[in-house]
Structures are given as C-alpha cells and as structure tokens.
Amino acid sequence: MNRHEALRLVNKLLDPETPMDEKQRAAAQLSELIRILLPESNEEQK
C-alpha cells in the first residue's frame, strides 16, 4: 500500500456518505498498515 491508498482509506472513514461496511473494511486495512509500520515495543506488549 502506498501513501495515496492510505489517505484514500482515511477519507473513506471521514466521509459521512461512505457505507458502514466500506468504513469497516478501510479501518481494518489501516489497522493492519499501522501494525506493520509501527510494531509494538517490548514495553507495550507487557
């Protein structure tokens, strides 16, 4: 996923016209991206 795609997902979440199922899918994709880019430190895992 590139920056443009990630920002598109954020826009979907913020758009009141976006159906809930699309928002849930976008949130899941962004959540996975965050887990990959910002892994938990050892302190956070405790």
Backbone atoms as SQL, in Angstrom:
CREATE TABLE atoms (id INTEGER PRIMARY KEY, chain TEXT, resi INTEGER, resn TEXT, atom TEXT, x REAL, y REAL, z REAL);
INSERT INTO atoms VALUES
  (1, 'A', 1, 'MET', 'N', 0.849, -1.175, 0.000),
  (2, 'A', 1, 'MET', 'CA', 0.000, 0.000, 0.000),
  (3, 'A', 1, 'MET', 'C', 0.894, 1.238, 0.000),
  (4, 'A', 2, 'ASN', 'N', 0.507, 2.211, -0.785),
  (5, 'A', 2, 'ASN', 'CA', 1.289, 3.443, -0.807),
  (6, 'A', 2, 'ASN', 'C', 0.535, 4.561, -0.079),
  (7, 'A', 3, 'ARG', 'N', 1.168, 5.696, 0.002),
  (8, 'A', 3, 'ARG', 'CA', 0.608, 6.829, 0.752),
  (9, 'A', 3, 'ARG', 'C', -0.753, 7.249, 0.203),
  (10, 'A', 4, 'HIS', 'N', -0.864, 7.290, -1.112),
  (11, 'A', 4, 'HIS', 'CA', -2.125, 7.702, -1.744),
  (12, 'A', 4, 'HIS', 'C', -3.269, 6.764, -1.343),
  (13, 'A', 5, 'GLU', 'N', -3.010, 5.478, -1.356),
  (14, 'A', 5, 'GLU', 'CA', -4.033, 4.496, -0.978),
  (15, 'A', 5, 'GLU', 'C', -4.420, 4.637, 0.495),
  (16, 'A', 6, 'ALA', 'N', -3.428, 4.858, 1.349),
  (17, 'A', 6, 'ALA', 'CA', -3.704, 5.016, 2.778),
  (18, 'A', 6, 'ALA', 'C', -4.554, 6.262, 3.029),
  (19, 'A', 7, 'LEU', 'N', -4.239, 7.346, 2.357),
  (20, 'A', 7, 'LEU', 'CA', -5.024, 8.573, 2.527),
  (21, 'A', 7, 'LEU', 'C', -6.443, 8.406, 1.986),
  (22, 'A', 8, 'ARG', 'N', -6.588, 7.628, 0.933),
  (23, 'A', 8, 'ARG', 'CA', -7.921, 7.341, 0.397),
  (24, 'A', 8, 'ARG', 'C', -8.763, 6.589, 1.433),
  (25, 'A', 9, 'LEU', 'N', -8.130, 5.660, 2.151),
  (26, 'A', 9, 'LEU', 'CA', -8.837, 4.927, 3.206),
  (27, 'A', 9, 'LEU', 'C', -9.269, 5.861, 4.333),
  (28, 'A', 10, 'VAL', 'N', -8.397, 6.791, 4.702),
  (29, 'A', 10, 'VAL', 'CA', -8.743, 7.767, 5.743),
  (30, 'A', 10, 'VAL', 'C', -9.938, 8.603, 5.284),
  (31, 'A', 11, 'ASN', 'N', -9.920, 9.020, 4.037),
  (32, 'A', 11, 'ASN', 'CA', -11.035, 9.816, 3.515),
  (33, 'A', 11, 'ASN', 'C', -12.341, 9.035, 3.546),
  (34, 'A', 12, 'LYS', 'N', -12.270, 7.735, 3.260),
  (35, 'A', 12, 'LYS', 'CA', -13.472, 6.897, 3.342),
  (36, 'A', 12, 'LYS', 'C', -14.030, 6.893, 4.758),
  (37, 'A', 13, 'LEU', 'N', -13.137, 6.799, 5.733),
  (38, 'A', 13, 'LEU', 'CA', -13.587, 6.777, 7.127),
  (39, 'A', 13, 'LEU', 'C', -14.238, 8.095, 7.531),
  (40, 'A', 14, 'LEU', 'N', -13.743, 9.191, 7.006),
  (41, 'A', 14, 'LEU', 'CA', -14.242, 10.512, 7.391),
  (42, 'A', 14, 'LEU', 'C', -15.491, 10.944, 6.619),
  (43, 'A', 15, 'ASP', 'N', -15.736, 10.324, 5.486),
  (44, 'A', 15, 'ASP', 'CA', -16.861, 10.711, 4.637),
  (45, 'A', 15, 'ASP', 'C', -18.174, 10.154, 5.197),
  (46, 'A', 16, 'PRO', 'N', -19.117, 11.032, 5.559),
  (47, 'A', 16, 'PRO', 'CA', -20.386, 10.546, 6.114),
  (48, 'A', 16, 'PRO', 'C', -21.220, 9.752, 5.101),
  (49, 'A', 17, 'GLU', 'N', -20.910, 9.878, 3.821),
  (50, 'A', 17, 'GLU', 'CA', -21.652, 9.168, 2.771),
  (51, 'A', 17, 'GLU', 'C', -21.175, 7.722, 2.585),
  (52, 'A', 18, 'THR', 'N', -20.015, 7.392, 3.131),
  (53, 'A', 18, 'THR', 'CA', -19.456, 6.053, 2.952),
  (54, 'A', 18, 'THR', 'C', -20.272, 5.037, 3.748),
  (55, 'A', 19, 'PRO', 'N', -20.708, 3.953, 3.090),
  (56, 'A', 19, 'PRO', 'CA', -21.453, 2.906, 3.804),
  (57, 'A', 19, 'PRO', 'C', -20.609, 2.280, 4.919),
  (58, 'A', 20, 'MET', 'N', -21.280, 1.818, 5.965),
  (59, 'A', 20, 'MET', 'CA', -20.594, 1.282, 7.140),
  (60, 'A', 20, 'MET', 'C', -19.685, 0.106, 6.795),
  (61, 'A', 21, 'ASP', 'N', -20.090, -0.764, 5.877),
  (62, 'A', 21, 'ASP', 'CA', -19.239, -1.913, 5.551),
  (63, 'A', 21, 'ASP', 'C', -17.929, -1.470, 4.911),
  (64, 'A', 22, 'GLU', 'N', -17.979, -0.420, 4.087),
  (65, 'A', 22, 'GLU', 'CA', -16.748, 0.110, 3.492),
  (66, 'A', 22, 'GLU', 'C', -15.866, 0.753, 4.560),
  (67, 'A', 23, 'LYS', 'N', -16.491, 1.430, 5.514),
  (68, 'A', 23, 'LYS', 'CA', -15.727, 2.051, 6.605),
  (69, 'A', 23, 'LYS', 'C', -15.030, 0.983, 7.436),
  (70, 'A', 24, 'GLN', 'N', -15.723, -0.116, 7.700),
  (71, 'A', 24, 'GLN', 'CA', -15.129, -1.200, 8.486),
  (72, 'A', 24, 'GLN', 'C', -13.950, -1.827, 7.748),
  (73, 'A', 25, 'ARG', 'N', -14.094, -2.014, 6.445),
  (74, 'A', 25, 'ARG', 'CA', -13.001, -2.561, 5.642),
  (75, 'A', 25, 'ARG', 'C', -11.804, -1.613, 5.631),
  (76, 'A', 26, 'ALA', 'N', -12.061, -0.315, 5.452),
  (77, 'A', 26, 'ALA', 'CA', -10.989, 0.682, 5.450),
  (78, 'A', 26, 'ALA', 'C', -10.283, 0.714, 6.802),
  (79, 'A', 27, 'ALA', 'N', -11.055, 0.643, 7.879),
  (80, 'A', 27, 'ALA', 'CA', -10.464, 0.655, 9.221),
  (81, 'A', 27, 'ALA', 'C', -9.578, -0.567, 9.434),
  (82, 'A', 28, 'ALA', 'N', -10.018, -1.722, 8.964),
  (83, 'A', 28, 'ALA', 'CA', -9.219, -2.942, 9.109),
  (84, 'A', 28, 'ALA', 'C', -7.917, -2.838, 8.322),
  (85, 'A', 29, 'GLN', 'N', -7.988, -2.292, 7.120),
  (86, 'A', 29, 'GLN', 'CA', -6.782, -2.140, 6.305),
  (87, 'A', 29, 'GLN', 'C', -5.808, -1.158, 6.953),
  (88, 'A', 30, 'LEU', 'N', -6.323, -0.054, 7.461),
  (89, 'A', 30, 'LEU', 'CA', -5.448, 0.920, 8.124),
  (90, 'A', 30, 'LEU', 'C', -4.856, 0.350, 9.402),
  (91, 'A', 31, 'SER', 'N', -5.630, -0.416, 10.118),
  (92, 'A', 31, 'SER', 'CA', -5.140, -1.047, 11.341),
  (93, 'A', 31, 'SER', 'C', -3.977, -1.986, 11.032),
  (94, 'A', 32, 'GLU', 'N', -4.116, -2.770, 9.979),
  (95, 'A', 32, 'GLU', 'CA', -3.041, -3.687, 9.577),
  (96, 'A', 32, 'GLU', 'C', -1.801, -2.902, 9.155),
  (97, 'A', 33, 'LEU', 'N', -1.990, -1.830, 8.412),
  (98, 'A', 33, 'LEU', 'CA', -0.865, -0.996, 7.986),
  (99, 'A', 33, 'LEU', 'C', -0.135, -0.419, 9.197),
  (100, 'A', 34, 'ILE', 'N', -0.881, 0.045, 10.185),
  (101, 'A', 34, 'ILE', 'CA', -0.269, 0.605, 11.394),
  (102, 'A', 34, 'ILE', 'C', 0.521, -0.469, 12.133),
  (103, 'A', 35, 'ARG', 'N', -0.041, -1.685, 12.225),
  (104, 'A', 35, 'ARG', 'CA', 0.677, -2.781, 12.901),
  (105, 'A', 35, 'ARG', 'C', 2.003, -3.091, 12.210),
  (106, 'A', 36, 'ILE', 'N', 2.002, -3.007, 10.881),
  (107, 'A', 36, 'ILE', 'CA', 3.222, -3.298, 10.119),
  (108, 'A', 36, 'ILE', 'C', 4.246, -2.175, 10.285),
  (109, 'A', 37, 'LEU', 'N', 3.789, -0.939, 10.144),
  (110, 'A', 37, 'LEU', 'CA', 4.713, 0.202, 10.171),
  (111, 'A', 37, 'LEU', 'C', 5.173, 0.577, 11.569),
  (112, 'A', 38, 'LEU', 'N', 4.323, 0.343, 12.563),
  (113, 'A', 38, 'LEU', 'CA', 4.637, 0.736, 13.938),
  (114, 'A', 38, 'LEU', 'C', 4.464, -0.464, 14.864),
  (115, 'A', 39, 'PRO', 'N', 5.370, -1.419, 14.793),
  (116, 'A', 39, 'PRO', 'CA', 5.225, -2.607, 15.644),
  (117, 'A', 39, 'PRO', 'C', 5.314, -2.230, 17.118),
  (118, 'A', 40, 'GLU', 'N', 4.661, -3.038, 17.944),
  (119, 'A', 40, 'GLU', 'CA', 4.684, -2.796, 19.382),
  (120, 'A', 40, 'GLU', 'C', 6.086, -2.997, 19.923),
  (121, 'A', 41, 'SER', 'N', 6.458, -2.132, 20.850),
  (122, 'A', 41, 'SER', 'CA', 7.737, -2.320, 21.527),
  (123, 'A', 41, 'SER', 'C', 7.548, -3.375, 22.606),
  (124, 'A', 42, 'ASN', 'N', 8.628, -3.868, 23.166),
  (125, 'A', 42, 'ASN', 'CA', 8.552, -4.875, 24.224),
  (126, 'A', 42, 'ASN', 'C', 7.788, -4.356, 25.430),
  (127, 'A', 43, 'GLU', 'N', 7.937, -3.075, 25.761),
  (128, 'A', 43, 'GLU', 'CA', 7.244, -2.492, 26.910),
  (129, 'A', 43, 'GLU', 'C', 5.734, -2.464, 26.693),
  (130, 'A', 44, 'GLU', 'N', 5.296, -2.177, 25.465),
  (131, 'A', 44, 'GLU', 'CA', 3.871, -2.103, 25.172),
  (132, 'A', 44, 'GLU', 'C', 3.218, -3.476, 25.227),
  (133, 'A', 45, 'GLN', 'N', 3.958, -4.525, 24.949),
  (134, 'A', 45, 'GLN', 'CA', 3.406, -5.868, 24.924),
  (135, 'A', 45, 'GLN', 'C', 3.110, -6.390, 26.318),
  (136, 'A', 46, 'LYS', 'N', 3.720, -5.801, 27.350),
  (137, 'A', 46, 'LYS', 'CA', 3.529, -6.273, 28.730),
  (138, 'A', 46, 'LYS', 'C', 2.191, -5.865, 29.285);
